[in-house]
């Protein structure tokens, strides 16, 4: 199967996820600036979620450029990732509406743990689909450190949510931000 259908479907799902998140921000009934203060937690939640989903989109796009064709394993792993990403608007909305209470923040961190696991599975399946010992395979191998750091941050964020929800959110954001710039090794390998 050609990968363009998988890319188009994934891009569409991610666009819908971001749209749902922004629709969770309800318009105030009045016109005073003070009424916007009530939206600050929801706005912060949206900003964090938008950033994280955007980073996933960029890296997902980058990762899919490493393959020419997709197989059923890649399709299923991609759907697995999209499933967990699609839960972010719910957790983000719950977290913002409840002013970063421990349970909503813990659920948010759990969802990001699962997103990280799903992304790692997709990456591993794509790694196995690369048939040779090329520079590309070596570049994918070099990302193991980022994957380990992300996993530690995500799992820690779940526990820390009950001690300090804001530190938990920082950990979720930190595990995403290290992926902000796609791996230059992959870009070099693809340019050969």
Z-matrix of the N, CA and C atoms (Angstrom, degrees):
N
C 1 1.443
C 2 1.527 1 108.97
N 3 1.292 2 115.70 1 143.39
C 4 1.461 3 122.04 2 176.92
C 5 1.526 4 109.72 3 -73.21
N 6 1.307 5 116.74 4 141.97
C 7 1.466 6 120.35 5 -175.81
C 8 1.528 7 113.50 6 -76.12
N 9 1.325 8 118.69 7 -13.22
C 10 1.467 9 120.51 8 -175.99
C 11 1.528 10 112.36 9 -62.92
N 12 1.339 11 117.26 10 -35.33
C 13 1.469 12 119.37 11 177.65
C 14 1.519 13 110.83 12 -66.22
N 15 1.324 14 116.83 13 -40.72
C 16 1.464 15 121.25 14 178.67
C 17 1.525 16 110.17 15 -64.31
N 18 1.319 17 117.32 16 -43.04
C 19 1.468 18 121.20 17 178.59
C 20 1.525 19 110.87 18 -63.45
N 21 1.326 20 117.74 19 -45.04
C 22 1.460 21 121.46 20 -178.63
C 23 1.526 22 111.23 21 -64.06
N 24 1.332 23 116.40 22 -43.07
C 25 1.458 24 120.44 23 178.73
C 26 1.525 25 110.61 24 -63.26
N 27 1.310 26 116.53 25 -46.57
C 28 1.468 27 121.31 26 -179.16
C 29 1.521 28 111.05 27 -62.72
N 30 1.331 29 117.27 28 -43.63
C 31 1.465 30 120.91 29 178.32
C 32 1.528 31 110.58 30 -60.95
N 33 1.331 32 116.30 31 -40.97
C 34 1.467 33 120.51 32 178.66
C 35 1.525 34 112.06 33 -63.33
N 36 1.323 35 116.78 34 -44.46
C 37 1.469 36 120.59 35 179.27
C 38 1.523 37 110.32 36 -62.92
N 39 1.320 38 117.22 37 -44.44
C 40 1.459 39 119.94 38 -179.86
C 41 1.530 40 111.68 39 -65.46
N 42 1.317 41 117.47 40 -36.22
C 43 1.471 42 120.45 41 176.74
C 44 1.532 43 110.40 42 -64.58
N 45 1.319 44 116.95 43 -39.86
C 46 1.467 45 120.98 44 177.98
C 47 1.527 46 110.40 45 -66.09
N 48 1.323 47 117.28 46 -40.41
C 49 1.470 48 121.00 47 178.74
C 50 1.527 49 109.88 48 -58.34
N 51 1.318 50 117.06 49 -46.97
C 52 1.468 51 120.45 50 -179.96
C 53 1.525 52 110.51 51 -65.58
N 54 1.324 53 117.63 52 -38.58
C 55 1.463 54 121.07 53 178.47
C 56 1.522 55 111.05 54 -63.58
N 57 1.312 56 116.81 55 -43.46
C 58 1.472 57 120.15 56 178.78
C 59 1.526 58 110.29 57 -61.40
N 60 1.324 59 116.80 58 -40.79
C 61 1.466 60 119.53 59 -179.45
C 62 1.526 61 111.47 60 -61.75
N 63 1.316 62 117.49 61 -43.22
C 64 1.469 63 119.38 62 -178.11
C 65 1.527 64 110.25 63 -70.70
N 66 1.319 65 118.11 64 -29.66
C 67 1.464 66 120.39 65 178.32
C 68 1.522 67 112.29 66 -70.65
N 69 1.334 68 116.97 67 -18.10
C 70 1.462 69 121.15 68 176.25
C 71 1.524 70 111.68 69 -70.87
N 72 1.315 71 116.76 70 -17.57
C 73 1.467 72 120.75 71 178.70
C 74 1.527 73 108.30 72 -83.73
N 75 1.319 74 115.89 73 100.93
C 76 1.464 75 121.40 74 -176.20
C 77 1.526 76 110.50 75 -77.61
N 78 1.301 77 115.01 76 140.38
C 79 1.467 78 121.53 77 179.86
C 80 1.528 79 108.50 78 -73.72
N 81 1.357 80 117.76 79 132.87
C 82 1.470 81 119.42 80 178.17
C 83 1.529 82 110.89 81 -65.19
N 84 1.337 83 115.65 82 153.74
C 85 1.471 84 119.99 83 -178.08
C 86 1.525 85 113.10 84 -81.57
N 87 1.320 86 116.65 85 -16.87
C 88 1.455 87 120.01 86 179.40
C 89 1.511 88 111.51 87 -110.78
N 90 1.334 89 114.52 88 178.72
C 91 1.461 90 118.97 89 -177.52
C 92 1.524 91 113.13 90 -111.43
N 93 1.312 92 117.53 91 7.64
C 94 1.461 93 120.91 92 179.10
C 95 1.523 94 110.71 93 -80.16
N 96 1.347 95 114.74 94 145.78
C 97 1.469 96 120.17 95 178.62
C 98 1.522 97 111.11 96 -61.77
N 99 1.329 98 116.97 97 -30.67
C 100 1.469 99 120.72 98 -179.16
C 101 1.524 100 112.15 99 -60.13
N 102 1.301 101 116.82 100 -30.02
C 103 1.457 102 119.70 101 -178.69
C 104 1.529 103 112.18 102 -69.95
N 105 1.329 104 116.49 103 -21.45
C 106 1.466 105 119.60 104 176.31
C 107 1.525 106 111.82 105 -72.89
N 108 1.331 107 116.97 106 -22.76
C 109 1.466 108 120.31 107 178.38
C 110 1.524 109 111.53 108 -58.02
N 111 1.320 110 116.15 109 -34.71
C 112 1.460 111 120.39 110 179.63
C 113 1.536 112 111.82 111 -64.42
N 114 1.321 113 116.12 112 -23.80
C 115 1.466 114 120.68 113 -178.39
C 116 1.525 115 113.21 114 -89.73
N 117 1.321 116 118.29 115 -4.40
C 118 1.467 117 120.52 116 -176.46
C 119 1.531 118 112.17 117 -57.48
N 120 1.348 119 120.59 118 -48.07
C 121 1.476 120 118.45 119 178.83
C 122 1.540 121 112.65 120 -61.07
N 123 1.321 122 116.80 121 -40.35
C 124 1.468 123 120.38 122 178.87
C 125 1.526 124 109.73 123 -66.94
N 126 1.324 125 116.68 124 -38.86
C 127 1.465 126 120.54 125 178.26
C 128 1.523 127 112.46 126 -65.41
N 129 1.327 128 116.56 127 -41.34
C 130 1.469 129 120.42 128 177.17
C 131 1.519 130 110.12 129 -64.25
N 132 1.333 131 115.79 130 -43.56
C 133 1.464 132 120.74 131 177.99
C 134 1.530 133 110.70 132 -59.97
N 135 1.339 134 116.40 133 -42.85
C 136 1.460 135 120.82 134 177.93
C 137 1.528 136 111.24 135 -63.26
N 138 1.330 137 116.67 136 -43.75
C 139 1.461 138 120.77 137 -178.67
C 140 1.531 139 111.28 138 -61.26
N 141 1.320 140 116.76 139 -45.81
C 142 1.469 141 120.58 140 178.47
C 143 1.527 142 110.26 141 -62.75
N 144 1.321 143 116.25 142 -46.60
C 145 1.466 144 120.40 143 -178.04
C 146 1.517 145 112.05 144 -65.93
N 147 1.334 146 117.29 145 -42.74
C 148 1.462 147 121.19 146 178.19
C 149 1.526 148 110.06 147 -59.17
N 150 1.335 149 115.83 148 -44.70
C 151 1.465 150 120.60 149 -179.98
C 152 1.527 151 110.40 150 -60.89
N 153 1.310 152 116.42 151 -48.13
C 154 1.472 153 120.36 152 -177.88
C 155 1.523 154 112.03 153 -65.23
N 156 1.334 155 117.08 154 -44.76
C 157 1.471 156 120.09 155 179.01
C 158 1.525 157 109.85 156 -64.76
N 159 1.329 158 117.10 157 -40.63
C 160 1.458 159 120.56 158 177.72
C 161 1.522 160 112.40 159 -60.73
N 162 1.327 161 116.42 160 -39.84
C 163 1.468 162 120.46 161 177.63
C 164 1.524 163 110.41 162 -66.85
N 165 1.338 164 116.72 163 -41.94
C 166 1.472 165 119.08 164 175.50
C 167 1.524 166 110.42 165 -59.79
N 168 1.345 167 117.44 166 -42.63
C 169 1.458 168 120.41 167 -179.36
C 170 1.532 169 110.64 168 -60.56
N 171 1.335 170 116.60 169 -46.86
C 172 1.467 171 119.86 170 -179.00
C 173 1.515 172 112.65 171 -61.49
N 174 1.325 173 116.80 172 -44.62
C 175 1.462 174 120.35 173 -179.11
C 176 1.525 175 111.87 174 -72.14
N 177 1.319 176 116.56 175 -34.55
C 178 1.468 177 120.80 176 176.23
C 179 1.523 178 109.60 177 -62.74
N 180 1.322 179 115.43 178 -46.21
C 181 1.466 180 121.13 179 177.90
C 182 1.530 181 109.91 180 -59.19
N 183 1.297 182 115.34 181 -45.63
C 184 1.464 183 122.11 182 -179.95
C 185 1.535 184 110.55 183 -62.45
N 186 1.333 185 116.46 184 -44.54
C 187 1.464 186 121.43 185 -179.33
C 188 1.530 187 111.40 186 -63.44
N 189 1.328 188 116.91 187 -41.54
C 190 1.466 189 119.70 188 -178.95
C 191 1.525 190 112.57 189 -67.72
N 192 1.319 191 116.98 190 -19.93
C 193 1.465 192 119.14 191 176.63
C 194 1.528 193 111.92 192 -73.11
N 195 1.316 194 117.10 193 -9.31
C 196 1.463 195 119.96 194 179.71
C 197 1.524 196 112.28 195 -81.74
N 198 1.331 197 117.13 196 -8.48
C 199 1.465 198 120.18 197 -177.54
C 200 1.521 199 110.38 198 -120.80
N 201 1.323 200 114.48 199 157.28
C 202 1.468 201 119.93 200 176.71
C 203 1.519 202 111.44 201 -101.81
N 204 1.323 203 116.23 202 -37.99
C 205 1.465 204 121.94 203 -179.27
C 206 1.524 205 108.94 204 -130.30
N 207 1.315 206 114.96 205 157.12
C 208 1.457 207 119.51 206 176.83
C 209 1.520 208 109.74 207 -112.77
N 210 1.321 209 114.74 208 151.33
C 211 1.459 210 120.45 209 175.22
C 212 1.527 211 108.06 210 -119.19
N 213 1.314 212 116.95 211 -179.86
C 214 1.463 213 120.34 212 -175.82
C 215 1.528 214 111.96 213 -64.78
N 216 1.321 215 117.82 214 -32.85
C 217 1.469 216 119.78 215 178.08
C 218 1.528 217 110.85 216 -64.11
N 219 1.312 218 116.15 217 -42.57
C 220 1.469 219 120.26 218 179.05
C 221 1.528 220 110.11 219 -65.17
N 222 1.322 221 116.93 220 -41.88
C 223 1.470 222 120.76 221 179.35
C 224 1.528 223 110.60 222 -61.13
N 225 1.323 224 117.11 223 -46.67
C 226 1.467 225 120.45 224 -179.24
C 227 1.526 226 111.79 225 -66.74
N 228 1.316 227 117.16 226 -41.00
C 229 1.467 228 120.24 227 178.23
C 230 1.527 229 110.25 228 -64.81
N 231 1.318 230 117.21 229 -37.38
C 232 1.458 231 121.55 230 177.83
C 233 1.532 232 110.62 231 -65.76
N 234 1.330 233 116.77 232 -42.80
C 235 1.467 234 120.25 233 177.34
C 236 1.526 235 111.00 234 -63.06
N 237 1.318 236 116.34 235 -38.57
C 238 1.463 237 121.36 236 177.14
C 239 1.537 238 110.09 237 -58.87
N 240 1.322 239 116.57 238 -46.67
C 241 1.462 240 120.78 239 177.57
C 242 1.526 241 110.87 240 -61.92
N 243 1.323 242 117.51 241 -46.72
C 244 1.466 243 120.75 242 -178.92
C 245 1.531 244 111.91 243 -62.77
N 246 1.328 245 116.76 244 -33.75
C 247 1.469 246 120.05 245 177.19
C 248 1.520 247 110.37 246 -58.76
N 249 1.331 248 116.32 247 -51.61
C 250 1.469 249 119.36 248 -177.96
C 251 1.518 250 111.74 249 -66.80
N 252 1.322 251 117.41 250 -38.72
C 253 1.464 252 119.97 251 177.22
C 254 1.536 253 111.10 252 -63.11
N 255 1.331 254 116.52 253 -33.93
C 256 1.470 255 119.84 254 -178.42
C 257 1.524 256 112.63 255 -68.80
N 258 1.327 257 118.14 256 -15.18
C 259 1.464 258 121.36 257 177.80
C 260 1.532 259 112.65 258 -85.47
N 261 1.315 260 117.19 259 -10.59
C 262 1.468 261 120.80 260 -178.29
C 263 1.536 262 112.08 261 -60.58
N 264 1.346 263 120.79 262 -42.87
C 265 1.469 264 118.24 263 179.63
C 266 1.528 265 113.41 264 -58.91
N 267 1.329 266 117.03 265 -38.64
C 268 1.465 267 119.88 266 178.72
C 269 1.526 268 110.84 267 -62.82
N 270 1.318 269 116.27 268 -52.49
C 271 1.470 270 120.62 269 -178.00
C 272 1.527 271 111.02 270 -65.36
N 273 1.324 272 116.81 271 -38.14
C 274 1.453 273 121.28 272 179.25
C 275 1.530 274 110.80 273 -63.21
N 276 1.321 275 116.19 274 -45.20
C 277 1.465 276 121.30 275 178.53
C 278 1.519 277 112.05 276 -64.07
N 279 1.332 278 116.65 277 -44.29
C 280 1.466 279 121.07 278 179.85
C 281 1.524 280 110.26 279 -62.88
N 282 1.310 281 115.89 280 -41.48
C 283 1.458 282 121.68 281 -179.06
C 284 1.539 283 110.70 282 -65.04
N 285 1.318 284 117.07 283 -46.97
C 286 1.462 285 120.46 284 -179.31
C 287 1.519 286 112.75 285 -66.67
N 288 1.316 287 116.91 286 -41.56
C 289 1.467 288 121.32 287 -179.84
C 290 1.525 289 112.07 288 -65.28
N 291 1.304 290 117.31 289 -26.57
C 292 1.466 291 121.32 290 -177.98
C 293 1.521 292 112.45 291 -106.33
N 294 1.323 293 115.93 292 19.58
C 295 1.468 294 122.80 293 173.12
C 296 1.528 295 112.82 294 52.29
N 297 1.329 296 115.24 295 44.46
C 298 1.466 297 122.75 296 173.19
C 299 1.529 298 113.18 297 63.58
N 300 1.322 299 115.77 298 41.83
C 301 1.469 300 121.04 299 174.75
C 302 1.535 301 108.51 300 -67.15
N 303 1.328 302 117.95 301 155.87
C 304 1.469 303 121.04 302 -174.53
C 305 1.538 304 115.35 303 -56.63
N 306 1.323 305 119.13 304 -46.20
C 307 1.473 306 119.69 305 -177.23
C 308 1.533 307 112.97 306 -62.80
N 309 1.338 308 119.40 307 -48.07
C 310 1.464 309 118.44 308 176.87
C 311 1.535 310 113.19 309 -62.03
N 312 1.330 311 117.09 310 -38.07
C 313 1.462 312 119.69 311 179.09
C 314 1.531 313 110.00 312 -67.43
N 315 1.332 314 116.92 313 -38.91
C 316 1.467 315 120.15 314 177.67
C 317 1.529 316 110.46 315 -62.99
N 318 1.335 317 117.35 316 -43.66
C 319 1.472 318 119.71 317 177.71
C 320 1.526 319 110.29 318 -62.14
N 321 1.310 320 116.64 319 -41.79
C 322 1.462 321 121.59 320 178.26
C 323 1.533 322 109.86 321 -58.12
N 324 1.341 323 116.16 322 -46.01
C 325 1.468 324 120.73 323 179.26
C 326 1.533 325 111.39 324 -65.55
N 327 1.329 326 117.39 325 -38.40
C 328 1.475 327 120.89 326 177.67
C 329 1.524 328 110.10 327 -61.53
N 330 1.317 329 116.46 328 -43.76
C 331 1.470 330 119.92 329 179.42
C 332 1.526 331 110.13 330 -62.38
N 333 1.319 332 117.59 331 -40.11
C 334 1.463 333 119.10 332 177.79
C 335 1.524 334 111.83 333 -69.36
N 336 1.331 335 117.74 334 -31.29
C 337 1.478 336 120.06 335 172.53
C 338 1.526 337 109.35 336 -59.87
N 339 1.312 338 114.98 337 -47.20
C 340 1.463 339 119.67 338 -177.86
C 341 1.533 340 111.27 339 -67.54
N 342 1.334 341 117.34 340 -36.46
C 343 1.475 342 119.91 341 174.92
C 344 1.523 343 110.20 342 -60.89
N 345 1.320 344 116.64 343 -43.63
C 346 1.467 345 120.87 344 179.33
C 347 1.511 346 112.32 345 -63.18
N 348 1.329 347 116.03 346 -42.59
C 349 1.472 348 120.52 347 177.96
C 350 1.527 349 109.63 348 -63.45
N 351 1.332 350 116.20 349 -45.08
C 352 1.468 351 120.39 350 -179.26
C 353 1.525 352 111.28 351 -63.20
N 354 1.326 353 116.76 352 -40.34
C 355 1.466 354 119.98 353 178.21
C 356 1.531 355 110.33 354 -65.16
N 357 1.334 356 116.45 355 -41.81
C 358 1.469 357 120.60 356 178.99
C 359 1.534 358 110.82 357 -62.70
N 360 1.325 359 116.68 358 -38.43
C 361 1.471 360 120.33 359 177.23
C 362 1.521 361 110.24 360 -64.29
N 363 1.341 362 116.75 361 -46.42
C 364 1.470 363 120.28 362 178.33
C 365 1.522 364 110.38 363 -60.01
N 366 1.318 365 116.24 364 -43.52
C 367 1.459 366 120.36 365 179.78
C 368 1.526 367 111.02 366 -62.60
N 369 1.321 368 117.27 367 -41.48
C 370 1.476 369 121.62 368 179.84
C 371 1.534 370 110.61 369 -65.49
N 372 1.315 371 117.18 370 -41.29
C 373 1.469 372 120.67 371 179.10
C 374 1.528 373 109.99 372 -65.07
N 375 1.315 374 117.10 373 -40.84
C 376 1.464 375 120.21 374 176.98
C 377 1.523 376 109.88 375 -66.85
N 378 1.322 377 117.14 376 -40.92
C 379 1.471 378 121.83 377 176.86
C 380 1.535 379 109.80 378 -56.34
N 381 1.322 380 116.76 379 -44.36
C 382 1.468 381 120.84 380 179.52
C 383 1.526 382 112.55 381 -70.02
N 384 1.336 383 116.99 382 -24.61
C 385 1.464 384 120.56 383 -179.88
C 386 1.529 385 112.02 384 -76.78
N 387 1.339 386 116.46 385 -20.86
C 388 1.467 387 120.02 386 176.96
C 389 1.527 388 106.31 387 -74.78
N 390 1.318 389 116.40 388 115.54
C 391 1.464 390 121.69 389 -169.28
C 392 1.512 391 115.89 390 -75.29
N 393 1.287 392 118.60 391 -24.73
C 394 1.456 393 119.39 392 -173.80
C 395 1.526 394 111.73 393 -111.06
N 396 1.306 395 115.31 394 177.65
C 397 1.466 396 121.60 395 176.58
C 398 1.529 397 108.53 396 -94.83
N 399 1.279 398 116.02 397 52.28
C 400 1.459 399 121.52 398 -174.52
C 401 1.525 400 111.49 399 -77.44
N 402 1.319 401 113.52 400 175.69
C 403 1.466 402 121.07 401 175.78
C 404 1.531 403 110.09 402 -62.06
N 405 1.332 404 116.05 403 -31.81
C 406 1.452 405 120.93 404 178.32
C 407 1.522 406 111.07 405 -62.24
N 408 1.308 407 116.34 406 -45.75
C 409 1.457 408 120.49 407 179.43
C 410 1.529 409 110.35 408 -62.78
N 411 1.313 410 116.49 409 -39.27
C 412 1.466 411 120.27 410 177.31
C 413 1.534 412 110.69 411 -65.69
N 414 1.318 413 117.10 412 -37.66
C 415 1.466 414 120.79 413 178.94
C 416 1.526 415 110.86 414 -65.13
N 417 1.323 416 116.73 415 -42.43
C 418 1.467 417 120.23 416 177.53
C 419 1.528 418 110.95 417 -64.00
N 420 1.311 419 115.94 418 -36.65
C 421 1.470 420 121.62 419 178.79
C 422 1.534 421 110.80 420 -62.77
N 423 1.329 422 116.94 421 -34.98
C 424 1.465 423 121.15 422 -177.41
C 425 1.529 424 112.91 423 -69.18
N 426 1.312 425 118.28 424 -13.17
C 427 1.456 426 120.96 425 -178.79
C 428 1.532 427 112.43 426 -82.58
N 429 1.307 428 117.67 427 -1.41
C 430 1.468 429 120.12 428 -177.86
C 431 1.529 430 112.21 429 -59.53
N 432 1.307 431 117.93 430 -34.41
C 433 1.464 432 121.24 431 178.88
C 434 1.525 433 111.67 432 -64.12
N 435 1.332 434 116.16 433 -43.02
C 436 1.466 435 120.30 434 177.10
C 437 1.526 436 110.45 435 -63.69
N 438 1.324 437 115.93 436 -41.31
C 439 1.465 438 120.34 437 -179.85
C 440 1.534 439 109.68 438 -62.15
N 441 1.318 440 117.14 439 -44.29
C 442 1.467 441 121.42 440 179.93
C 443 1.529 442 110.49 441 -63.24
N 444 1.341 443 117.68 442 -46.77
C 445 1.457 444 121.31 443 178.72
C 446 1.530 445 110.63 444 -59.40
N 447 1.323 446 116.96 445 -45.48
C 448 1.467 447 121.71 446 179.89
C 449 1.519 448 111.13 447 -60.96
N 450 1.317 449 116.23 448 -43.16
C 451 1.465 450 120.79 449 -179.44
C 452 1.524 451 110.86 450 -63.02
N 453 1.312 452 116.91 451 -45.57
C 454 1.471 453 121.16 452 179.42
C 455 1.532 454 110.45 453 -62.11
N 456 1.331 455 117.16 454 -45.03
C 457 1.470 456 120.39 455 178.40
C 458 1.518 457 111.58 456 -61.46
N 459 1.320 458 116.86 457 -44.06
C 460 1.463 459 120.46 458 -177.18
C 461 1.520 460 112.13 459 -65.14
N 462 1.326 461 116.51 460 -48.08
C 463 1.466 462 119.03 461 -179.87
C 464 1.527 463 110.77 462 -66.11
N 465 1.311 464 117.50 463 -37.53
C 466 1.466 465 120.93 464 176.99
C 467 1.522 466 110.78 465 -63.83
N 468 1.323 467 116.63 466 -37.89
C 469 1.466 468 121.05 467 -179.09
C 470 1.520 469 112.08 468 -60.78
N 471 1.321 470 117.46 469 -33.44
C 472 1.471 471 120.73 470 178.69
C 473 1.526 472 109.68 471 -63.84
N 474 1.310 473 116.93 472 -48.16
C 475 1.467 474 121.77 473 -178.50
C 476 1.532 475 110.70 474 -68.47
N 477 1.319 476 115.55 475 -44.74
C 478 1.467 477 120.97 476 -176.63
C 479 1.536 478 111.60 477 -65.96
N 480 1.329 479 118.17 478 -22.75
C 481 1.468 480 121.16 479 179.57
C 482 1.521 481 111.52 480 -55.43
N 483 1.320 482 116.98 481 -32.15
C 484 1.465 483 120.52 482 -179.06
C 485 1.523 484 112.45 483 -85.29
N 486 1.319 485 117.31 484 -13.55
C 487 1.463 486 121.39 485 177.64
C 488 1.527 487 110.78 486 -97.02
N 489 1.346 488 115.46 487 -46.26
C 490 1.456 489 121.28 488 179.18
C 491 1.538 490 108.20 489 -155.37
N 492 1.337 491 117.08 490 99.36
C 493 1.467 492 120.20 491 -177.07
C 494 1.529 493 114.25 492 -56.46
N 495 1.319 494 117.89 493 -31.61
C 496 1.461 495 119.85 494 -177.56
C 497 1.531 496 111.62 495 -73.66
N 498 1.315 497 117.63 496 -34.18
C 499 1.460 498 120.79 497 173.89
C 500 1.533 499 109.07 498 -67.22
N 501 1.329 500 115.41 499 -38.18
C 502 1.471 501 120.11 500 176.79
C 503 1.530 502 110.46 501 -59.29
N 504 1.323 503 116.78 502 -45.69
C 505 1.470 504 120.39 503 178.43
C 506 1.517 505 111.48 504 -63.60
N 507 1.331 506 116.20 505 -37.52
C 508 1.456 507 119.81 506 176.43
C 509 1.531 508 110.37 507 -60.59
N 510 1.328 509 117.16 508 -41.78
C 511 1.472 510 120.79 509 179.08
C 512 1.529 511 111.35 510 -64.37
N 513 1.338 512 116.51 511 -41.03
C 514 1.467 513 120.01 512 177.43
C 515 1.527 514 109.94 513 -61.85
N 516 1.316 515 115.65 514 -45.06
C 517 1.457 516 119.82 515 -179.93
C 518 1.531 517 111.01 516 -66.44
N 519 1.324 518 117.11 517 -40.72
C 520 1.474 519 121.38 518 179.96
C 521 1.521 520 111.47 519 -61.73
N 522 1.337 521 116.74 520 -42.02
C 523 1.460 522 119.01 521 -179.62
C 524 1.525 523 111.27 522 -66.99
N 525 1.314 524 117.45 523 -24.05
C 526 1.465 525 120.15 524 176.94
C 527 1.521 526 111.77 525 -84.11
N 528 1.324 527 116.17 526 -41.66
C 529 1.463 528 120.59 527 -173.96
C 530 1.531 529 111.94 528 -63.68
N 531 1.338 530 118.04 529 -31.18
C 532 1.471 531 117.66 530 178.84
C 533 1.524 532 111.61 531 -64.31
N 534 1.326 533 117.08 532 -16.80
C 535 1.466 534 121.74 533 177.45
C 536 1.525 535 111.69 534 -96.07
N 537 1.333 536 117.26 535 4.60
C 538 1.463 537 121.20 536 -175.63
C 539 1.526 538 112.38 537 -56.52
N 540 1.315 539 116.39 538 -43.39
C 541 1.463 540 120.13 539 179.44
C 542 1.522 541 108.17 540 -100.29
N 543 1.328 542 117.34 541 116.21
C 544 1.467 543 119.65 542 179.17
C 545 1.535 544 111.32 543 -58.18
N 546 1.297 545 115.44 544 152.38
C 547 1.461 546 123.16 545 -174.60
C 548 1.530 547 111.39 546 -62.93
N 549 1.321 548 115.93 547 122.16
C 550 1.474 549 121.67 548 178.98
C 551 1.527 550 111.60 549 -66.87
N 552 1.344 551 117.56 550 -28.06
C 553 1.467 552 120.29 551 178.25
C 554 1.524 553 110.95 552 -62.28
N 555 1.331 554 116.29 553 -38.90
C 556 1.467 555 120.13 554 178.08
C 557 1.523 556 109.68 555 -66.64
N 558 1.333 557 116.55 556 -43.41
C 559 1.465 558 119.72 557 178.69
C 560 1.533 559 111.57 558 -59.54
N 561 1.341 560 116.53 559 -43.12
C 562 1.471 561 119.98 560 178.25
C 563 1.521 562 111.11 561 -62.89
N 564 1.325 563 116.16 562 -42.63
C 565 1.459 564 120.41 563 -178.36
C 566 1.531 565 110.89 564 -65.11
N 567 1.311 566 117.05 565 -36.35
C 568 1.449 567 120.74 566 -179.73
C 569 1.522 568 112.57 567 -74.44
N 570 1.322 569 116.76 568 -25.72
C 571 1.471 570 119.43 569 -178.76
C 572 1.512 571 112.84 570 -78.23
N 573 1.352 572 117.61 571 -15.62
C 574 1.474 573 120.90 572 179.70
C 575 1.507 574 112.24 573 -73.31
